């Protein structure tokens, strides 16, 4: 199950996020989205959100319930099941 995690502190690392979710079950992948460019330079600054994938849906749902509003680096995470990505269609 894909899990959307937002309101992450800038200091939160992927390893910290993995560790928090791994306490509830196996974690397939973790990614924290970052700013790639600002005024032509690579920044790597966190955008404050990311995704966690857990293969066991029951454990993933338990992790969502347990970690929603938990703090990492003083920031309470918002944790929820990721919604499917919508593809916009432009009319021409």
Secondary structure, DSSP 8 states (H G I E B T S, - for coil): -EEEEES--TT--HHHHHHHHHTTS---EEEEEE--EETTEE---EEEEEEEE-S-HHHHHHHHHHHTT-EETTEE-EEEE-----------
